[in-house]
Amino acid sequence: MPTVATHERSGMVRVQVNSWMYRRRVQILPDQVGIQVTVPTCNHCPTCQGRVRGFEATLAKKPEVLHQWKHQDGATWLFLPWDGEGEPLDLLRRVLEVRVG
C-alpha cells in the first residue's frame, strides 16, 4: 500500500482505485486532496458515470464531509479538504470507502 512521503506532500501521484481498469491521478495540495474519478477519453461512459454516482451516494451518507466536484483536463475530479495531517491517501480511503494503492 503506497504512502505519500512527507517530502512529497504536494503534487500528483498515480494510484490504483479498487479494481478499476485504469489508474487514477491524485492531486495533493496544501489544503485539498483531489482524485480523478473519470478517464478523460470516456468520462461520459456508463462505467465512469457509475463511479461518479457511487461517490455521490457515499458522500450523501456523510453530509458533514465538505467536497467539491471539478472538471479539469477533460476528467471529473472530486476534491476533499485536507488539513495536512495524516496520509492524504488515507483520507480518500476513509471518506470515499475505496481501496487506494
PANU-824389 format. One record per residue: residue number from 1; chain; x, y, z of N, C-alpha, C, CB in turn. Coordinates in pm, whole numbers, always signed. Atoms other than C-alpha are relative to their C-alpha. Glycine has a CB too. Example, Ala and Ser with C-alpha at 12.3 -4.5 7.8 and 13.67 -1.06 7.14 Angstrom:
<site 1; 'A'; <+89; -119; +0>; <+1230; -450; +780>; <+90; +120; +0>; <-99; +3; +125>>
<site 2; 'A'; <-82; -119; -6>; <+1367; -106; +714>; <-77; +109; +73>; <+41; +46; -142>>
END
This chain:
<site 1; 'A'; <+85; -117; +0>; <+0; +0; +0>; <+89; +123; +0>; <-96; +0; +122>>
<site 2; 'A'; <-89; -116; +4>; <+179; +317; -114>; <-44; +108; +96>; <+7; +55; -141>>
<site 3; 'A'; <+27; -117; -83>; <+205; +612; +114>; <+68; +118; -66>; <+50; -20; +147>>
<site 4; 'A'; <-60; -121; +54>; <+295; +968; +35>; <+98; +51; +104>; <-108; +108; -35>>
<site 5; 'A'; <-103; -44; -94>; <+623; +1061; +199>; <-17; +148; +32>; <+140; -26; -57>>
<site 6; 'A'; <+14; -138; -45>; <+643; +1386; +391>; <+50; +99; -104>; <+75; +20; +131>>
<site 7; 'A'; <-54; -94; +97>; <+859; +1550; +124>; <-80; +0; -131>; <+145; -33; -28>>
<site 8; 'A'; <+81; +6; +121>; <+602; +1451; -142>; <-145; +38; +31>; <+7; -140; -61>>
<site 9; 'A'; <+135; -34; -42>; <+302; +1610; +24>; <-66; +105; -86>; <+1; +46; +141>>
<site 10; 'A'; <+70; -81; +99>; <+216; +1818; -277>; <+37; -57; -135>; <+38; +153; +12>>
<site 11; 'A'; <-26; +52; +133>; <+192; +1729; -639>; <-101; -105; -41>; <+138; -58; -7>>
<site 12; 'A'; <+89; +97; +60>; <+45; +1439; -829>; <+58; -140; +15>; <-25; +33; -148>>
<site 13; 'A'; <-40; +141; -3>; <+58; +1062; -776>; <-105; -79; -77>; <+14; -53; +148>>
<site 14; 'A'; <+92; +89; +69>; <-97; +779; -975>; <-27; -119; +91>; <+56; -46; -139>>
<site 15; 'A'; <+37; +108; -91>; <-288; +514; -784>; <-100; -94; -67>; <-60; +57; +130>>
<site 16; 'A'; <+103; +95; +38>; <-498; +205; -836>; <-117; +19; +97>; <+53; -149; +2>>
<site 17; 'A'; <+119; -17; -83>; <-855; +252; -708>; <-86; -126; -17>; <-81; +130; -40>>
<site 18; 'A'; <+76; +125; +4>; <-1047; -64; -617>; <+56; -89; -110>; <-152; +27; -22>>
<site 19; 'A'; <-48; +83; +111>; <-1028; -289; -922>; <-26; +69; -134>; <-68; -138; +1>>
<site 20; 'A'; <+23; -77; +121>; <-1077; -9; -1175>; <+109; -32; -102>; <-5; +152; +30>>
<site 21; 'A'; <-93; +39; +106>; <-912; -83; -1509>; <+118; +97; -12>; <-74; -8; -133>>
<site 22; 'A'; <-107; -99; +19>; <-714; +242; -1532>; <+35; +67; +133>; <-43; +106; -103>>
<site 23; 'A'; <-46; -72; -118>; <-503; +403; -1263>; <-53; +143; -6>; <+156; -1; +10>>
<site 24; 'A'; <+51; -137; -8>; <-617; +744; -1145>; <+106; +90; +62>; <-130; +6; +83>>
<site 25; 'A'; <-90; -99; -59>; <-431; +1060; -1057>; <-62; +52; +129>; <+28; +117; -100>>
<site 26; 'A'; <+38; -65; -124>; <-446; +1201; -708>; <+84; +126; +9>; <+22; -93; +126>>
<site 27; 'A'; <-68; -129; -11>; <-361; +1568; -670>; <+1; +39; +147>; <-70; +110; -89>>
<site 28; 'A'; <-15; -36; -141>; <-226; +1666; -330>; <+43; +146; +7>; <+104; -94; +72>>
<site 29; 'A'; <-24; -143; -19>; <-245; +2034; -245>; <+14; +27; +149>; <-116; +85; -63>>
<site 30; 'A'; <-16; -28; -142>; <-166; +2205; +84>; <-130; -9; +81>; <+58; +137; +18>>
<site 31; 'A'; <+127; -1; -74>; <-537; +2225; +173>; <-107; -92; -57>; <-53; +138; +5>>
<site 32; 'A'; <+96; +88; +64>; <-706; +1966; -51>; <+68; -124; -56>; <-73; +73; -112>>
<site 33; 'A'; <-43; +119; +71>; <-675; +1617; -191>; <-107; -27; -105>; <+21; -124; +97>>
<site 34; 'A'; <+93; +26; +108>; <-832; +1552; -530>; <+26; -134; -63>; <+8; +109; -105>>
<site 35; 'A'; <-14; +127; +69>; <-899; +1223; -703>; <-71; +9; -135>; <-58; -117; +85>>
<site 36; 'A'; <+56; +5; +135>; <-959; +1180; -1075>; <-100; -116; -3>; <+113; -17; -110>>
<site 37; 'A'; <+103; +104; -4>; <-1288; +991; -1091>; <-23; -58; -138>; <-131; +57; +56>>
<site 38; 'A'; <+24; +49; +135>; <-1338; +966; -1467>; <+127; +8; -84>; <-113; +79; -68>>
<site 39; 'A'; <-110; -3; +96>; <-1097; +897; -1751>; <-37; +101; -108>; <+27; -143; -62>>
<site 40; 'A'; <+34; -104; +97>; <-1077; +1191; -1994>; <-60; -52; -131>; <+122; +80; -30>>
<site 41; 'A'; <+47; +50; +130>; <-1137; +976; -2302>; <-137; -65; +7>; <+98; -99; -55>>
<site 42; 'A'; <+132; +65; -8>; <-1455; +817; -2166>; <-79; +49; +121>; <+17; -152; +7>>
<site 43; 'A'; <+64; -50; -121>; <-1586; +1043; -1891>; <-152; -1; -6>; <+47; +138; +28>>
<site 44; 'A'; <+146; +8; +10>; <-1941; +1006; -2024>; <-48; -144; -14>; <-49; +82; -117>>
<site 45; 'A'; <+41; +140; +14>; <-1941; +625; -2044>; <-75; -45; +125>; <+123; -91; -26>>
<site 46; 'A'; <+77; +48; -116>; <-2173; +428; -1812>; <+88; -40; +119>; <-85; -118; -41>>
<site 47; 'A'; <-90; +41; -109>; <-1878; +293; -1611>; <+48; +122; +78>; <+120; -79; -55>>
<site 48; 'A'; <-49; -121; -69>; <-1731; +635; -1534>; <-113; +72; +72>; <+67; +95; -101>>
<site 49; 'A'; <+112; -68; -64>; <-2071; +785; -1462>; <-48; -78; +122>; <-115; +18; -100>>
<site 50; 'A'; <+34; +80; -117>; <-2143; +495; -1227>; <+94; +27; +116>; <+3; -148; -35>>
<site 51; 'A'; <-97; -31; -106>; <-1826; +579; -1035>; <-31; +135; +62>; <+144; -1; -56>>
<site 52; 'A'; <+41; -131; -53>; <-1938; +941; -1003>; <-121; -20; +93>; <-35; +99; -117>>
<site 53; 'A'; <+120; +24; -82>; <-2279; +824; -875>; <+33; -75; +128>; <-104; -78; -80>>
<site 54; 'A'; <-41; +73; -119>; <-2110; +582; -635>; <+59; +92; +106>; <+99; -107; -37>>
<site 55; 'A'; <-58; -96; -95>; <-1906; +861; -476>; <-107; +95; +51>; <+114; +79; -65>>
<site 56; 'A'; <+108; -87; -44>; <-2213; +1085; -468>; <-84; -70; +108>; <-89; +41; -119>>
<site 57; 'A'; <+80; +76; -98>; <-2404; +811; -281>; <+75; -13; +133>; <-35; -139; -55>>
<site 58; 'A'; <-81; +10; -122>; <-2119; +761; -33>; <+0; +132; +74>; <+145; -44; -33>>
<site 59; 'A'; <-5; -132; -63>; <-2093; +1134; +32>; <-137; +45; +51>; <+53; +103; -99>>
<site 60; 'A'; <+135; -35; -46>; <-2472; +1168; +67>; <-25; -55; +141>; <-106; -54; -97>>
<site 61; 'A'; <+13; +58; -134>; <-2442; +945; +376>; <+88; +71; +102>; <+35; -150; -4>>
<site 62; 'A'; <-95; -72; -85>; <-2178; +1183; +514>; <-15; +150; -23>; <+147; -46; -28>>
<site 63; 'A'; <+25; -141; +31>; <-2332; +1530; +500>; <+101; +96; +63>; <-138; +38; +45>>
<site 64; 'A'; <-99; -86; -65>; <-2059; +1665; +728>; <+128; +15; -82>; <+34; -55; +137>>
<site 65; 'A'; <-122; -3; +82>; <-1793; +1598; +462>; <-16; +105; -110>; <+29; -140; -60>>
<site 66; 'A'; <-4; -101; +107>; <-1724; +1905; +253>; <+71; -61; -120>; <+71; +132; +48>>
<site 67; 'A'; <-64; +50; +121>; <-1635; +1826; -106>; <-35; +92; -117>; <-43; -147; -29>>
<site 68; 'A'; <+21; -84; +119>; <-1612; +1988; -446>; <+30; -83; -124>; <+89; +128; +5>>
<site 69; 'A'; <-21; +63; +130>; <-1654; +1844; -794>; <+61; +103; -94>; <-133; -58; -57>>
<site 70; 'A'; <-62; -88; +98>; <-1432; +1991; -1064>; <+19; -76; -130>; <+136; +56; +51>>
<site 71; 'A'; <-32; +58; +130>; <-1385; +1929; -1434>; <+130; +64; -45>; <-116; +23; -106>>
<site 72; 'A'; <-130; -50; +46>; <-1023; +1961; -1540>; <+69; -108; -82>; <+89; +44; +120>>
<site 73; 'A'; <-72; +91; +90>; <-809; +1805; -1811>; <-94; -101; -64>; <+111; -72; +77>>
<site 74; 'A'; <+95; +90; +64>; <-1124; +1651; -1961>; <-56; -107; +91>; <+64; -63; -116>>
<site 75; 'A'; <+44; +102; -95>; <-1192; +1448; -1647>; <-81; +65; +112>; <+122; -77; +59>>
<site 76; 'A'; <+73; -45; -118>; <-1419; +1475; -1346>; <+83; -36; +122>; <-143; -65; +8>>
<site 77; 'A'; <-79; +15; -121>; <-1237; +1521; -1017>; <-86; +28; +121>; <+123; +94; -3>>
<site 78; 'A'; <+65; -26; -128>; <-1352; +1512; -658>; <+108; +46; +98>; <-74; -127; +53>>
<site 79; 'A'; <-96; -56; -95>; <-1169; +1729; -403>; <-59; +1; +140>; <+42; +142; -41>>
<site 80; 'A'; <+36; -2; -142>; <-1183; +1692; -26>; <+95; +93; +73>; <+5; -144; +62>>
<site 81; 'A'; <-91; -84; -79>; <-1045; +1941; +225>; <+97; -88; +79>; <-79; +92; +96>>
<site 82; 'A'; <-104; +73; -72>; <-724; +1830; +392>; <+79; +100; +83>; <+94; -77; -97>>
<site 83; 'A'; <-71; -91; -90>; <-554; +1987; +691>; <+150; -25; +4>; <-56; -13; +139>>
<site 84; 'A'; <-144; +28; +3>; <-211; +1844; +608>; <+42; -104; +101>; <+77; +125; +23>>
<site 85; 'A'; <-30; +102; -100>; <-231; +1592; +891>; <-31; -138; -57>; <-79; +24; +130>>
<site 86; 'A'; <+25; +136; +46>; <-207; +1219; +824>; <+33; -17; -148>; <-144; -37; +25>>
<site 87; 'A'; <-28; +33; +140>; <-172; +1049; +489>; <-116; +44; -88>; <+26; -150; -16>>
<site 88; 'A'; <+109; -43; +89>; <-371; +1208; +205>; <-75; -118; -62>; <+55; +90; -109>>
<site 89; 'A'; <+69; +115; +57>; <-443; +865; +56>; <-92; -67; +103>; <+102; -102; -53>>
<site 90; 'A'; <+88; +52; -105>; <-585; +752; +391>; <-130; +80; +9>; <+71; +1; +135>>
<site 91; 'A'; <+121; -83; +2>; <-828; +1044; +373>; <-96; -51; -107>; <+37; +149; -26>>
<site 92; 'A'; <+84; +51; +107>; <-956; +914; +39>; <-59; -136; +38>; <+80; -12; -130>>
<site 93; 'A'; <+48; +133; -40>; <-980; +558; +173>; <-114; +10; +101>; <+115; -83; +60>>
<site 94; 'A'; <+97; -11; -109>; <-1171; +663; +482>; <-130; +67; -45>; <+60; +78; +116>>
<site 95; 'A'; <+118; -77; +37>; <-1408; +919; +334>; <-76; -66; -115>; <+40; +143; -37>>
<site 96; 'A'; <+66; +53; +118>; <-1479; +755; -2>; <-23; -150; +6>; <+82; +33; -122>>
<site 97; 'A'; <+18; +145; -22>; <-1464; +396; +128>; <+47; -80; -122>; <-149; -31; +30>>
<site 98; 'A'; <-60; +70; +113>; <-1235; +275; -151>; <+137; -54; +39>; <+12; +94; -123>>
<site 99; 'A'; <-139; +48; -13>; <-912; +80; -178>; <+84; +86; -93>; <+14; -155; -35>>
<site 100; 'A'; <-91; -83; +79>; <-634; +309; -296>; <+140; -55; +23>; <-9; +153; +39>>
<site 101; 'A'; <-132; +57; -17>; <-293; +162; -362>; <+89; +21; -118>; <-10; -145; +27>>
END
